[in-house]
Amino acid sequence: MRRLLLIGVLVWLAAVPVIAQETPRAEVFAGYSVVPTTATTLHGWAASVNGNINTWFGIKGDFSGHYKTFVGAKVKLHTFTFGPQLSYRKNKHVVVFAHALFGGAHASAGFDGLSVSNTSFATNLGAGFDWVPHKNVAIRVIQADVLITRFGTTVNGDARISLGVVCRFGSK
Protein backbone atom coordinates (compact mmCIF):
# COMPACT_ATOMS: atom_id res chain seq x y z
CA MET A 1 0.00 0.00 0.00
CA ARG A 2 2.83 2.40 0.88
CA ARG A 3 4.58 1.62 -2.38
CA LEU A 4 1.38 2.35 -4.35
CA LEU A 5 0.88 5.63 -2.49
CA LEU A 6 4.53 6.61 -3.09
CA ILE A 7 4.22 5.85 -6.83
CA GLY A 8 1.01 7.90 -7.00
CA VAL A 9 2.66 10.89 -5.30
CA LEU A 10 5.69 10.68 -7.61
CA VAL A 11 3.48 10.58 -10.72
CA TRP A 12 1.50 13.57 -9.45
CA LEU A 13 4.71 15.53 -8.70
CA ALA A 14 6.06 14.73 -12.18
CA ALA A 15 2.85 16.10 -13.71
CA VAL A 16 2.93 19.42 -11.79
CA PRO A 17 5.34 21.17 -14.24
CA VAL A 18 3.07 20.20 -17.15
CA ILE A 19 0.02 21.56 -15.34
CA ALA A 20 1.86 24.83 -14.63
CA GLN A 21 2.49 25.46 -18.32
CA GLU A 22 -0.43 27.36 -19.73
CA THR A 23 -0.58 27.01 -23.48
CA PRO A 24 -2.92 29.58 -25.00
CA ARG A 25 -5.66 28.37 -27.35
CA ALA A 26 -4.92 31.25 -29.73
CA GLU A 27 -2.19 33.83 -30.24
CA VAL A 28 -2.64 37.03 -32.25
CA PHE A 29 0.50 38.94 -33.30
CA ALA A 30 0.81 42.46 -34.72
CA GLY A 31 3.98 44.43 -35.29
CA TYR A 32 6.63 46.10 -37.42
CA SER A 33 8.30 44.24 -40.27
CA VAL A 34 11.15 44.90 -42.70
CA VAL A 35 12.15 43.16 -45.95
CA PRO A 36 15.65 44.06 -47.16
CA THR A 37 15.81 43.18 -50.87
CA THR A 38 18.71 43.46 -53.31
CA ALA A 39 17.23 46.66 -54.77
CA THR A 40 15.86 48.42 -51.67
CA THR A 41 14.46 47.92 -48.17
CA LEU A 42 10.70 47.70 -47.69
CA HIS A 43 9.14 48.66 -44.32
CA GLY A 44 5.67 47.79 -43.09
CA TRP A 45 3.57 45.59 -40.85
CA ALA A 46 3.10 41.92 -40.07
CA ALA A 47 0.20 40.13 -38.37
CA SER A 48 -0.61 36.52 -37.62
CA VAL A 49 -3.12 34.28 -35.91
CA ASN A 50 -2.02 30.94 -34.45
CA GLY A 51 -4.44 28.31 -33.13
CA ASN A 52 -2.65 25.89 -30.83
CA ILE A 53 -3.75 22.26 -31.15
CA ASN A 54 -1.57 21.21 -28.20
CA THR A 55 1.50 22.56 -26.35
CA TRP A 56 3.82 22.21 -29.34
CA PHE A 57 1.71 22.21 -32.56
CA GLY A 58 -0.44 24.95 -34.05
CA ILE A 59 -1.96 26.16 -37.31
CA LYS A 60 -0.89 29.68 -38.33
CA GLY A 61 -2.12 32.33 -40.76
CA ASP A 62 0.45 35.06 -41.46
CA PHE A 63 -0.18 38.35 -43.31
CA SER A 64 2.10 41.30 -44.09
CA GLY A 65 2.33 44.52 -46.06
CA HIS A 66 5.58 46.28 -47.01
CA TYR A 67 5.96 49.62 -48.79
CA LYS A 68 8.56 51.95 -50.30
CA THR A 69 8.73 54.86 -52.69
CA PHE A 70 11.67 53.93 -54.90
CA VAL A 71 12.90 56.05 -57.84
CA GLY A 72 9.52 57.80 -58.00
CA ALA A 73 7.49 54.58 -57.96
CA LYS A 74 5.33 53.43 -55.07
CA VAL A 75 6.23 49.79 -54.42
CA LYS A 76 3.92 47.50 -52.39
CA LEU A 77 4.33 43.87 -51.34
CA HIS A 78 1.56 41.98 -49.53
CA THR A 79 1.79 38.35 -48.38
CA PHE A 80 -0.78 35.87 -47.10
CA THR A 81 0.54 32.47 -46.00
CA PHE A 82 -0.77 29.55 -43.92
CA GLY A 83 0.65 26.38 -42.38
CA PRO A 84 1.98 24.53 -39.33
CA GLN A 85 3.90 26.08 -36.46
CA LEU A 86 5.96 24.11 -33.94
CA SER A 87 6.54 25.71 -30.52
CA TYR A 88 8.92 24.85 -27.72
CA ARG A 89 7.70 26.29 -24.43
CA LYS A 90 10.88 26.21 -22.35
CA ASN A 91 9.14 27.73 -19.33
CA LYS A 92 6.27 30.13 -18.71
CA HIS A 93 8.35 33.11 -19.93
CA VAL A 94 10.01 31.74 -23.11
CA VAL A 95 8.48 30.42 -26.34
CA VAL A 96 10.66 29.47 -29.31
CA PHE A 97 8.86 28.60 -32.55
CA ALA A 98 9.43 27.58 -36.17
CA HIS A 99 6.98 27.52 -39.07
CA ALA A 100 6.62 26.52 -42.72
CA LEU A 101 3.91 28.64 -44.35
CA PHE A 102 2.57 28.57 -47.91
CA GLY A 103 0.28 30.93 -49.80
CA GLY A 104 0.61 33.96 -52.00
CA ALA A 105 2.29 37.32 -52.48
CA HIS A 106 1.03 40.34 -54.39
CA ALA A 107 3.48 42.99 -55.60
CA SER A 108 2.66 46.26 -57.31
CA ALA A 109 4.53 49.34 -58.44
CA GLY A 110 3.13 52.51 -59.89
CA PHE A 111 3.58 56.21 -60.46
CA ASP A 112 1.67 58.99 -62.28
CA GLY A 113 -1.45 56.85 -62.75
CA LEU A 114 0.43 53.89 -64.25
CA SER A 115 0.55 50.66 -62.29
CA VAL A 116 1.98 47.18 -62.75
CA SER A 117 1.07 44.29 -60.44
CA ASN A 118 1.60 40.56 -60.17
CA THR A 119 0.55 37.75 -57.82
CA SER A 120 2.80 34.81 -57.04
CA PHE A 121 2.99 31.65 -54.94
CA ALA A 122 4.89 32.38 -51.72
CA THR A 123 6.67 30.27 -49.14
CA ASN A 124 7.54 31.67 -45.73
CA LEU A 125 10.05 29.61 -43.71
CA GLY A 126 11.15 30.96 -40.37
CA ALA A 127 11.53 30.92 -36.63
CA GLY A 128 11.20 33.28 -33.72
CA PHE A 129 11.37 33.98 -30.03
CA ASP A 130 8.64 35.32 -27.71
CA TRP A 131 9.19 36.64 -24.20
CA VAL A 132 6.08 36.19 -22.04
CA PRO A 133 5.95 38.71 -19.14
CA HIS A 134 2.25 37.94 -18.50
CA LYS A 135 0.10 34.92 -19.39
CA ASN A 136 -2.08 37.05 -21.74
CA VAL A 137 0.66 39.13 -23.41
CA ALA A 138 3.98 38.30 -25.04
CA ILE A 139 6.64 40.36 -26.76
CA ARG A 140 7.81 38.97 -30.10
CA VAL A 141 11.50 39.75 -29.67
CA ILE A 142 12.28 38.55 -33.19
CA GLN A 143 10.77 36.56 -36.01
CA ALA A 144 13.15 35.87 -38.88
CA ASP A 145 11.79 34.42 -42.11
CA VAL A 146 12.95 33.60 -45.61
CA LEU A 147 10.20 34.81 -47.94
CA ILE A 148 10.41 32.94 -51.25
CA THR A 149 8.39 34.35 -54.16
CA ARG A 150 8.32 33.78 -57.89
CA PHE A 151 7.17 36.72 -59.96
CA GLY A 152 7.39 35.74 -63.64
CA THR A 153 10.66 33.89 -64.14
CA THR A 154 12.38 35.58 -61.17
CA VAL A 155 12.64 33.61 -57.92
CA ASN A 156 13.41 35.76 -54.89
CA GLY A 157 14.49 34.58 -51.46
CA ASP A 158 14.35 37.66 -49.26
CA ALA A 159 14.71 37.96 -45.51
CA ARG A 160 11.79 39.27 -43.48
CA ILE A 161 12.35 40.43 -39.91
CA SER A 162 9.39 41.18 -37.60
CA LEU A 163 8.85 42.21 -33.99
CA GLY A 164 5.84 43.29 -31.96
CA VAL A 165 3.17 42.26 -29.47
CA VAL A 166 1.36 38.92 -29.11
CA CYS A 167 -2.05 38.74 -27.40
CA ARG A 168 -2.72 35.28 -25.97
CA PHE A 169 -6.27 33.97 -25.47
CA GLY A 170 -7.63 31.02 -23.49
CA SER A 171 -5.55 28.15 -22.17
CA LYS A 172 -5.13 24.44 -22.80
Residue frames relative to the residue before (quaternion, step in Angstrom):
aa qw qx qy qz dx dy dz
M 1.0000 0.0000 0.0000 0.0000 0.00 0.00 0.00
R 0.6483 0.5120 -0.3176 0.4654 3.58 0.97 -0.88
R 0.6408 0.5338 -0.3206 0.4491 3.54 0.96 -0.89
L 0.6547 0.5101 -0.3011 0.4696 3.60 0.96 -0.87
L 0.6485 0.5048 -0.3076 0.4796 3.58 0.99 -0.83
L 0.6489 0.5184 -0.3073 0.4645 3.59 0.97 -0.88
I 0.6491 0.5005 -0.3129 0.4799 3.61 0.96 -0.85
G 0.6439 0.5254 -0.3166 0.4573 3.60 0.97 -0.81
V 0.6578 0.4961 -0.3036 0.4785 3.59 0.95 -0.86
L 0.6586 0.5088 -0.3126 0.4579 3.61 0.93 -0.83
V 0.6389 0.5081 -0.3236 0.4784 3.60 0.99 -0.78
W 0.6524 0.5092 -0.3129 0.4660 3.58 0.95 -0.86
L 0.6650 0.4973 -0.3046 0.4666 3.61 0.93 -0.88
A 0.6376 0.5178 -0.3282 0.4665 3.60 1.04 -0.69
A 0.6833 0.4888 -0.2848 0.4616 3.59 1.10 -0.64
V 0.5037 0.6819 -0.4224 0.3208 3.63 1.15 -0.43
P 0.6627 0.4879 -0.3479 0.4492 3.70 0.79 -0.76
V 0.6333 0.5219 -0.3352 0.4627 3.61 1.04 -0.68
I 0.6412 0.5146 -0.3194 0.4713 3.58 1.00 -0.81
A 0.6607 0.5344 -0.3106 0.4260 3.60 0.98 -0.82
Q 0.6312 0.5160 -0.3454 0.4647 3.60 1.11 -0.51
E 0.1261 -0.7903 0.5970 0.0549 3.53 -0.65 1.11
T 0.1414 -0.7794 0.6084 0.0493 3.54 -0.47 1.23
P 0.3741 -0.7334 0.5118 0.2454 3.60 -0.68 0.99
R 0.5315 -0.6121 0.4777 0.3385 3.57 -1.17 0.59
A 0.8026 0.0297 0.0232 0.5954 3.57 1.03 -0.83
E 0.1201 -0.7611 0.6342 0.0643 3.52 -1.23 0.66
V 0.1022 -0.7846 0.6109 0.0272 3.56 -0.88 1.01
F 0.1199 -0.8081 0.5765 0.0122 3.56 -0.67 1.19
A 0.0653 0.7534 -0.6539 0.0232 3.55 -1.20 0.69
G 0.2803 0.7828 -0.5224 0.1890 3.56 -0.92 0.85
Y 0.6776 -0.4602 0.4064 0.4049 3.49 -1.45 -0.21
S 0.0302 -0.7962 0.6043 -0.0069 3.55 -1.12 0.71
V 0.0956 -0.7820 0.6144 0.0430 3.56 -1.16 0.66
V 0.1111 -0.7651 0.6322 0.0500 3.56 -1.11 0.83
P 0.1320 -0.7840 0.6019 0.0749 3.61 -0.35 1.19
T 0.1018 -0.7960 0.5958 0.0311 3.60 -0.60 1.15
T 0.6754 -0.4744 0.3526 0.4410 3.58 -1.25 0.04
A 0.7147 0.4492 -0.2566 0.4708 3.60 1.08 -0.66
T 0.7972 -0.1063 0.1278 0.5803 3.60 0.95 -0.86
T 0.4286 -0.6600 0.5360 0.3055 3.57 -1.30 -0.10
L 0.2024 -0.7799 0.5854 0.0898 3.55 -0.81 1.07
H 0.1617 -0.7793 0.6012 0.0720 3.59 -0.96 0.93
G 0.2320 0.7941 -0.5424 0.1460 3.58 -1.09 0.58
W 0.6270 -0.5262 0.4376 0.3721 3.52 -1.15 -0.76
A 0.1035 -0.7473 0.6496 0.0940 3.52 -1.35 0.34
A 0.0025 0.7787 -0.6270 0.0220 3.56 -1.14 0.72
S 0.0347 0.8002 -0.5983 0.0224 3.55 -1.13 0.60
V 0.1835 -0.7266 0.6496 0.1279 3.50 -1.36 0.43
N 0.0502 -0.7987 0.5996 -0.0092 3.56 -0.82 1.04
G 0.1509 -0.7673 0.6183 0.0784 3.58 -0.81 1.03
N 0.2642 -0.7935 0.5323 0.1311 3.57 -0.54 1.18
I 0.3272 -0.7404 0.5625 0.1684 3.56 -0.79 1.10
N 0.7641 -0.0775 0.0635 0.6372 3.57 1.07 -0.83
T 0.7784 -0.3558 0.2155 0.4701 3.63 -1.18 -0.28
W 0.8026 0.3004 -0.1454 0.4944 3.61 1.08 -0.54
F 0.7604 0.3421 -0.1916 0.5178 3.65 1.16 -0.31
G 0.0826 0.7941 -0.5977 0.0738 3.54 -0.97 0.94
I 0.3662 -0.6764 0.5864 0.2539 3.54 -1.36 0.23
K 0.1208 -0.8359 0.5353 -0.0083 3.56 -0.70 1.17
G 0.1302 -0.7243 0.6699 0.0984 3.52 -1.25 0.69
D 0.0705 -0.8173 0.5715 -0.0232 3.58 -0.68 1.11
F 0.0388 -0.7984 0.5994 -0.0417 3.58 -0.89 1.01
S 0.0714 0.8063 -0.5854 0.0453 3.60 -1.05 0.68
G 0.1209 -0.7575 0.6367 0.0787 3.52 -1.33 0.44
H 0.0234 -0.8000 0.5985 -0.0362 3.58 -0.83 1.03
Y 0.0951 -0.8290 0.5499 -0.0354 3.55 -0.91 0.98
K 0.1195 0.7681 -0.6251 0.0705 3.54 -1.28 0.51
T 0.2531 -0.6911 0.6452 0.2049 3.53 -1.16 0.65
F 0.0138 0.8233 -0.5557 0.1149 3.53 -0.46 1.31
V 0.8300 -0.1045 0.0138 0.5477 3.59 -0.59 1.19
G 0.7528 -0.4118 0.2033 0.4715 3.58 0.90 0.95
A 0.6644 0.4754 -0.3067 0.4884 3.61 1.22 -0.18
K 0.3491 -0.7034 0.5778 0.2224 3.54 -1.09 0.78
V 0.1283 -0.8044 0.5798 0.0191 3.56 -0.52 1.25
K 0.0223 -0.7876 0.6156 -0.0173 3.59 -0.97 0.95
L 0.0254 -0.7705 0.6369 0.0059 3.55 -1.10 0.79
H 0.0194 -0.7863 0.6169 -0.0263 3.58 -0.70 1.12
T 0.0913 -0.7917 0.6023 0.0462 3.58 -1.03 0.80
F 0.0265 -0.7581 0.6516 0.0099 3.54 -1.25 0.59
T 0.1187 0.8096 -0.5535 0.1555 3.56 -0.32 1.31
F 0.1334 -0.7896 0.5982 0.0289 3.55 -1.22 0.66
G 0.3549 0.7482 -0.5233 0.2011 3.58 -1.15 0.54
P 0.7162 -0.4555 0.3213 0.4200 3.57 -1.31 -0.20
Q 0.1019 -0.7550 0.6427 0.0815 3.52 -1.26 0.58
L 0.1984 -0.7572 0.6147 0.0969 3.55 -0.96 0.96
S 0.0892 -0.8081 0.5821 0.0138 3.58 -0.86 0.99
Y 0.1636 -0.7378 0.6466 0.1039 3.52 -1.16 0.76
R 0.1423 -0.8007 0.5807 0.0374 3.56 -0.47 1.23
K 0.2497 -0.8213 0.4993 0.1175 3.54 0.15 1.39
N 0.7431 -0.1717 0.1213 0.6353 3.56 1.00 -0.88
K 0.7415 -0.4308 0.2513 0.4489 3.60 -1.19 -0.07
H 0.7158 0.4431 -0.2556 0.4753 3.62 1.24 -0.21
V 0.7576 0.3330 -0.1812 0.5313 3.62 1.21 -0.20
V 0.0296 0.7626 -0.6453 0.0350 3.56 -0.94 0.99
V 0.0855 -0.7605 0.6432 0.0251 3.56 -0.82 1.07
F 0.0061 -0.8289 0.5581 -0.0372 3.60 -0.83 0.93
A 0.1077 -0.7469 0.6511 0.0814 3.52 -1.37 0.38
H 0.0344 -0.8122 0.5824 0.0004 3.57 -1.08 0.70
A 0.1682 -0.7183 0.6640 0.1216 3.51 -1.40 0.42
L 0.0061 0.8381 -0.5384 0.0880 3.55 -0.23 1.34
F 0.1090 -0.7997 0.5903 0.0142 3.56 -1.03 0.84
G 0.2874 0.7513 -0.5552 0.2115 3.57 -1.02 0.78
G 0.6389 -0.5349 0.3963 0.3855 3.53 -0.86 -0.97
A 0.1810 -0.7345 0.6409 0.1304 3.51 -1.42 0.24
H 0.1257 -0.7738 0.6177 0.0628 3.54 -1.07 0.78
A 0.0567 -0.7964 0.6021 -0.0093 3.57 -0.72 1.11
S 0.0397 0.7841 -0.6189 0.0237 3.53 -1.10 0.74
A 0.0486 -0.7627 0.6444 0.0264 3.51 -1.26 0.57
G 0.1604 0.8041 -0.5594 0.1220 3.55 -0.93 0.83
F 0.0535 0.7625 -0.6447 0.0093 3.50 -1.34 0.42
D 0.8495 0.1225 -0.1247 0.4978 3.57 -1.21 0.67
G 0.7555 -0.4154 0.2167 0.4579 3.59 0.85 0.92
L 0.6310 0.4893 -0.3385 0.4979 3.59 1.27 -0.11
S 0.0113 0.8113 -0.5828 0.0444 3.57 -0.94 0.86
V 0.1056 -0.7498 0.6510 0.0535 3.52 -1.16 0.75
S 0.0565 0.8060 -0.5875 0.0453 3.59 -0.90 0.86
N 0.0502 -0.7816 0.6218 0.0071 3.53 -1.27 0.47
T 0.2039 -0.7534 0.6123 0.1258 3.56 -1.16 0.65
S 0.0686 -0.8157 0.5738 -0.0271 3.55 -0.96 0.92
F 0.5488 -0.5319 0.5111 0.3934 3.54 -1.34 0.26
A 0.0802 -0.8034 0.5893 0.0289 3.60 -1.01 0.77
T 0.1334 -0.7420 0.6522 0.0795 3.51 -1.22 0.69
N 0.0972 -0.7935 0.6007 0.0098 3.54 -0.91 0.97
L 0.0114 0.8059 -0.5883 0.0660 3.59 -0.29 1.29
G 0.2843 0.7939 -0.4980 0.2021 3.58 -0.67 0.98
A 0.2418 -0.7342 0.6177 0.1449 3.47 -1.44 -0.09
G 0.0320 -0.8163 0.5766 0.0081 3.54 -1.25 0.32
F 0.3229 -0.7201 0.5931 0.1594 3.47 -1.44 0.07
D 0.0887 -0.7816 0.6169 0.0256 3.57 -0.85 1.07
W 0.2103 -0.7240 0.6425 0.1374 3.53 -1.13 0.79
V 0.1834 -0.8152 0.5471 0.0501 3.58 -0.70 1.11
P 0.1133 -0.8201 0.5578 0.0592 3.64 -0.09 1.22
H 0.7759 0.1238 -0.0590 0.6157 3.60 1.23 -0.49
K 0.6083 -0.6031 0.3601 0.3696 3.61 -1.00 0.70
N 0.7316 0.4178 -0.2402 0.4821 3.64 1.14 -0.50
V 0.7663 0.2730 -0.1485 0.5623 3.61 1.25 -0.25
A 0.0268 -0.7711 0.6360 0.0122 3.54 -1.10 0.81
I 0.3275 -0.6944 0.6012 0.2216 3.53 -1.29 0.42
R 0.2785 -0.7278 0.6010 0.1777 3.57 -0.75 1.05
V 0.2795 -0.7923 0.5263 0.1310 3.55 -0.17 1.34
I 0.7669 -0.1872 0.1253 0.6010 3.57 1.01 -0.84
Q 0.0160 -0.7157 0.6970 0.0428 3.48 -1.31 0.61
A 0.0620 -0.8011 0.5952 -0.0132 3.56 -0.62 1.16
D 0.0219 -0.8131 0.5796 -0.0497 3.55 -0.73 1.12
V 0.2628 -0.6598 0.6616 0.2406 3.50 -1.39 0.28
L 0.1574 -0.7875 0.5940 0.0467 3.56 -0.58 1.21
I 0.0816 -0.8092 0.5819 -0.0006 3.57 -0.45 1.25
T 0.0399 0.7914 -0.6057 0.0722 3.57 -0.73 1.14
R 0.1516 -0.7637 0.6173 0.1129 3.52 -1.28 0.39
F 0.0105 -0.7828 0.6195 -0.0583 3.52 -0.29 1.33
G 0.8061 -0.0169 -0.0483 0.5896 3.58 -0.41 1.25
T 0.7667 -0.2924 0.2417 0.5179 3.56 -0.72 -1.07
T 0.5845 0.5939 -0.3601 0.4194 3.60 1.30 -0.05
V 0.1424 -0.7629 0.6271 0.0673 3.57 -0.80 1.07
N 0.0991 -0.7969 0.5956 0.0210 3.55 -0.78 1.10
G 0.0814 -0.7533 0.6506 0.0514 3.54 -1.13 0.76
D 0.0607 0.8329 -0.5406 0.1020 3.55 0.12 1.32
A 0.4825 -0.6323 0.5198 0.3117 3.54 -1.19 0.58
R 0.0515 -0.7503 0.6556 0.0672 3.55 -1.24 0.52
I 0.0901 -0.7921 0.6037 0.0068 3.56 -0.71 1.11
S 0.0028 -0.8078 0.5882 -0.0387 3.59 -0.85 1.01
L 0.0322 0.7629 -0.6457 0.0007 3.53 -1.30 0.50
G 0.2628 0.7782 -0.5389 0.1871 3.57 -1.12 0.54
V 0.6473 -0.5111 0.4202 0.3784 3.53 -1.27 -0.61
V 0.1721 -0.7636 0.6166 0.0839 3.57 -1.08 0.83
C 0.1799 -0.7455 0.6327 0.1077 3.58 -0.84 1.01
R 0.1829 -0.7989 0.5708 0.0500 3.55 -0.82 1.08
F 0.1151 -0.8226 0.5569 0.0066 3.58 -0.79 1.07
G 0.8342 0.1752 -0.1441 0.5027 3.56 -1.07 0.80
S 0.1624 -0.7683 0.5995 0.1545 3.55 -1.28 -0.19
K 0.3296 -0.7306 0.5713 0.1767 3.53 -1.22 0.63
